């Protein structure tokens, strides 16, 4: 039996230590890094974290897409997770998120596709979203049925994942079985209440940082209220089931709260869990936050697995009736 009080205490202690170290690290910074430095340092730091034991990593060799296929030990070869990384649409890569995708795929018992997309400001909207659609088509072409796929992403990758679902809907392409969003950035207008109310508690995300990323992504004059830029403005009526994880202490909390409310009002199957007192996109920092990360990986993995099994069962029933 899990001692929840001890687990909660342990998780809080980990977050407090992580937040203090994060704040101290940036307080000692003489000058902010250039974007190229940020990209390199982010990739080197997070790319050094190993994938789970027994997880095979294969580079995708294809002229139209870039990414990696991660196959955990014992994974179902017919079920897939397509993951798009975060990083404000301006940094992050397959390398930086390999360890996260591997663990999420392991928790769900599926093949993980850790996919790349073009970054801003060199490639503003819709380049990244175009790549996400291309990545989805690629996985379909590998023989995975849409009902055997879940799409996922954190932060800006959550933005891209939600926009991908809306885009697939617009193009009348087959939708996946579900979507998992972690700390998603869903409203580029930064108008939610939490952007002010939770700012004192968020050690990672600032209004200035979000504004820089939004300007880079919308650099071609794209409206920030375009549903494919701010998915909170989208049509949720026909979306597949969604699971959203967000921290109570991050400025993007309102994005998830408002998105969930709007989706629920039109009948979307959406599950929202607000995790208390952790940090933005905490699964990326699972080595420093093992308690809350383990619990989150487990819950997300179970949800993904349940979604895919539910689709399998529905097909079995249809086969029996035919």
C-alpha positions in Angstrom: 0.0 0.0 0.0 1.3 3.5 -0.9 1.6 5.9 2.0 0.0 9.0 0.3 1.0 11.4 3.0 4.6 10.3 2.7 4.5 10.4 -1.1 3.0 13.9 -1.0 5.6 15.1 1.5 8.4 13.6 -0.6 7.1 15.1 -3.8 6.8 18.5 -2.2 10.3 18.3 -0.9 11.6 17.5 -4.4 9.7 20.4 -6.0 10.9 22.8 -3.3 14.6 21.8 -3.9 14.2 21.8 -7.6 12.6 25.3 -7.7 15.3 26.7 -5.4 18.0 25.3 -7.6 16.3 26.5 -10.7 16.0 30.1 -9.3 19.6 30.1 -8.1 20.9 28.9 -11.4 19.2 31.8 -13.3 20.0 34.4 -10.7 23.7 33.8 -11.3 23.3 34.2 -15.1 25.4 37.2 -16.2 23.5 37.6 -19.5 20.7 35.6 -21.1 21.8 33.0 -23.6 21.3 33.5 -27.3 18.7 31.2 -28.8 21.4 29.0 -30.4 23.1 28.7 -27.0 19.7 27.9 -25.4 19.0 25.2 -28.0 22.5 23.6 -27.5 22.4 23.7 -23.7 18.9 22.3 -23.5 19.7 19.5 -25.9 22.9 18.6 -24.1 21.4 18.7 -20.6 18.2 16.7 -21.4 19.8 14.6 -24.0 22.2 13.1 -21.4 19.3 11.5 -19.6 19.1 7.8 -20.6 16.0 6.1 -22.0 14.5 3.2 -20.0 16.5 0.0 -19.9 15.5 -2.3 -22.8 14.0 0.5 -24.9 15.2 0.3 -28.5 15.9 3.6 -30.3 15.8 3.8 -34.1 16.3 6.9 -36.1 13.6 7.4 -38.7 15.1 7.5 -42.2 12.7 9.3 -44.4 13.0 12.3 -46.7 9.8 14.0 -45.4 10.0 13.5 -41.6 12.6 13.6 -38.8 12.3 11.7 -35.6 12.9 8.5 -33.7 11.0 5.3 -33.0 11.3 4.1 -29.4 10.2 0.6 -28.6 10.1 -0.3 -24.9 10.6 -3.9 -23.9 7.3 -5.7 -24.1 5.5 -2.9 -26.0 2.6 -3.6 -28.3 3.8 -3.3 -31.8 0.4 -2.3 -33.1 -0.2 0.7 -30.7 1.6 4.0 -31.0 2.2 7.3 -29.2 3.1 10.3 -31.4 4.9 12.9 -29.3 5.8 16.5 -30.2 8.2 18.2 -27.8 7.8 21.5 -26.0 10.2 24.5 -26.0 8.1 27.5 -26.8 8.1 26.6 -30.5 11.7 27.9 -30.6 13.9 25.2 -29.0 13.8 21.5 -27.9 14.3 18.5 -30.1 14.0 14.8 -30.5 17.3 14.5 -28.6 16.1 16.5 -25.6 12.8 14.6 -25.2 14.0 11.1 -26.0 14.0 10.1 -22.4 10.6 11.5 -21.7 9.0 9.8 -24.7 10.6 6.5 -23.9 9.2 6.5 -20.3 5.8 7.6 -21.4 5.7 4.9 -24.1 7.0 2.3 -21.5 4.2 3.3 -19.1 1.6 2.9 -21.8 3.1 -0.3 -23.3 3.2 1.2 -26.8 5.7 2.2 -29.5 6.7 5.8 -29.1 7.4 8.2 -32.0 9.5 11.1 -30.8 9.0 13.5 -33.7 10.7 16.7 -34.8 9.3 19.8 -36.4 10.6 23.1 -37.7 11.2 25.8 -35.1 10.5 29.5 -35.0 11.6 32.2 -35.6 13.3 30.7 -38.7 10.2 28.8 -39.5 7.1 30.5 -38.0 3.5 29.2 -38.1 2.3 27.1 -39.9 5.6 25.3 -40.6 5.6 23.3 -37.3 2.0 22.4 -37.6 2.5 21.3 -41.2 5.3 19.0 -40.0 3.1 17.6 -37.2 0.4 16.6 -39.8 3.2 15.1 -42.0 4.4 13.2 -38.9 0.9 11.8 -38.3 0.6 10.7 -41.9 4.0 9.0 -41.6 2.9 6.9 -38.7 -0.3 5.9 -40.5 1.8 4.9 -43.5 3.8 2.6 -41.1 0.7 0.5 -40.7 -0.7 2.0 -37.5 -4.4 2.4 -37.5 -5.7 5.8 -36.3 -7.7 4.1 -33.6 -4.5 2.6 -32.3 -2.7 6.0 -32.0 -2.6 8.5 -29.2 -1.0 11.9 -29.8 0.7 13.9 -27.0 3.0 16.8 -26.2 3.9 19.2 -23.4 3.9 23.0 -23.3 4.3 24.2 -26.9 4.2 20.6 -27.9 0.8 20.5 -26.2 -0.2 23.5 -28.3 0.9 21.7 -31.4 -0.9 18.5 -30.4 -4.2 20.3 -29.8 -3.8 22.2 -33.0 -3.0 18.9 -34.8 -6.3 17.5 -33.7 -8.1 20.5 -35.0 -6.2 20.4 -38.3 -7.0 16.7 -38.8 -10.6 17.5 -38.1 -10.6 20.3 -40.7 -8.9 18.2 -43.3 -11.3 15.3 -42.6 -8.4 13.0 -41.8 -9.0 10.0 -39.4 -8.6 11.1 -35.8 -6.5 9.2 -33.3 -7.9 7.4 -30.3 -7.0 10.3 -27.9 -4.7 13.1 -26.9 -2.5 13.7 -23.9 -1.5 17.2 -23.0 1.0 18.1 -20.3 1.1 21.8 -19.2 -0.2 22.8 -22.6 0.2 26.3 -23.9 -3.3 26.8 -25.5 -3.8 30.5 -25.5 -1.2 32.7 -27.0 -2.9 35.9 -25.9 -1.7 35.3 -22.3 -5.1 36.6 -21.1 -5.9 33.9 -18.6 -6.3 34.8 -14.9 -3.4 32.5 -13.8 -0.9 34.5 -15.8 -1.2 37.0 -13.0 -2.4 35.0 -10.1 0.2 32.2 -10.4 3.2 34.2 -11.6 4.7 34.5 -8.1 4.6 30.7 -7.8 6.0 29.7 -11.2 9.8 29.6 -11.2 10.1 28.7 -14.9 7.7 30.6 -17.1 7.5 34.4 -17.4 5.3 36.8 -19.3 8.4 38.1 -21.1 9.5 34.6 -22.1 6.0 33.7 -23.4 5.8 37.0 -25.4 9.2 36.3 -27.1 8.0 32.9 -28.1 4.6 34.1 -29.3 6.2 36.8 -31.4 8.6 34.2 -32.9 5.9 31.8 -33.7 3.5 34.4 -35.1 6.2 36.3 -36.9 4.4 36.3 -40.2 1.5 38.4 -38.8 -0.7 35.4 -37.9 -3.5 36.3 -35.4 -3.0 34.9 -32.0 -6.7 34.1 -31.8 -6.5 31.8 -34.8 -7.7 28.4 -33.4 -4.6 26.6 -34.9 -2.4 29.0 -33.0 -4.5 29.3 -29.8 -6.4 26.0 -29.8 -8.6 27.3 -26.9 -10.5 29.1 -29.7 -11.1 25.9 -31.6 -14.2 23.7 -32.4 -14.0 20.8 -29.9 -17.2 19.1 -30.9 -15.7 16.1 -32.7 -12.3 15.7 -30.9 -11.3 12.4 -29.4 -11.0 11.9 -25.6 -8.4 14.1 -24.0 -6.3 13.9 -20.8 -4.8 17.1 -19.5 -2.3 17.4 -16.7 -1.3 20.8 -15.4 0.3 22.2 -12.2 -1.6 24.4 -9.8 1.5 26.6 -9.6 2.1 27.4 -13.3 1.0 30.5 -15.2 -0.5 28.3 -17.9 -3.0 26.9 -15.5 -5.9 29.0 -17.0 -5.1 27.7 -20.4 -6.1 24.2 -19.3 -9.0 25.3 -17.1 -10.6 27.4 -19.8 -9.9 24.8 -22.6 -11.4 22.0 -20.5 -14.5 24.1 -19.7 -15.1 25.0 -23.4 -14.5 21.4 -24.5 -16.9 20.0 -21.9 -19.6 22.4 -22.8 -19.8 21.0 -26.3 -19.7 17.4 -25.1 -16.0 16.6 -25.5 -14.7 13.7 -23.4 -12.0 15.6 -21.5 -10.3 14.7 -18.2 -8.4 17.4 -16.4 -6.1 16.8 -13.4 -4.5 19.8 -11.6 -1.4 18.5 -9.8 -0.7 20.5 -6.7 2.5 22.4 -6.1 4.7 21.1 -8.9 6.4 22.9 -11.9 5.6 23.4 -15.5 6.2 20.3 -17.7 7.5 18.3 -14.8 7.9 15.0 -16.6 10.8 16.5 -18.4 12.6 16.8 -15.1 11.8 13.3 -13.8 15.3 12.7 -12.5 15.0 15.6 -10.1 11.3 15.0 -9.4 11.0 11.2 -9.2 8.0 11.0 -7.0 5.5 13.2 -8.8 6.9 12.1 -12.2 6.5 8.4 -11.4 2.9 9.0 -10.4 2.2 11.1 -13.5 3.8 8.6 -15.9 1.8 5.8 -14.3 -1.5 7.7 -14.6 -0.9 9.0 -18.1 0.3 5.5 -19.2 -2.8 3.8 -17.8 -5.0 6.4 -19.6 -3.3 5.9 -22.9 -3.4 2.1 -22.6 -7.1 2.2 -21.6 -8.0 4.4 -24.6 -6.4 2.0 -27.0 -7.8 -1.0 -25.4 -11.3 0.6 -25.5 -10.9 1.0 -29.2 -9.8 -2.6 -29.6 -12.9 -3.8 -27.7 -15.2 -1.6 -29.8 -13.8 -3.2 -33.0 -14.2 -6.7 -31.5 -17.9 -5.9 -30.9 -18.4 -4.6 -34.4 -16.7 -7.8 -35.8 -19.0 -10.0 -33.7 -22.1 -8.1 -35.0 -21.1 -8.3 -38.7 
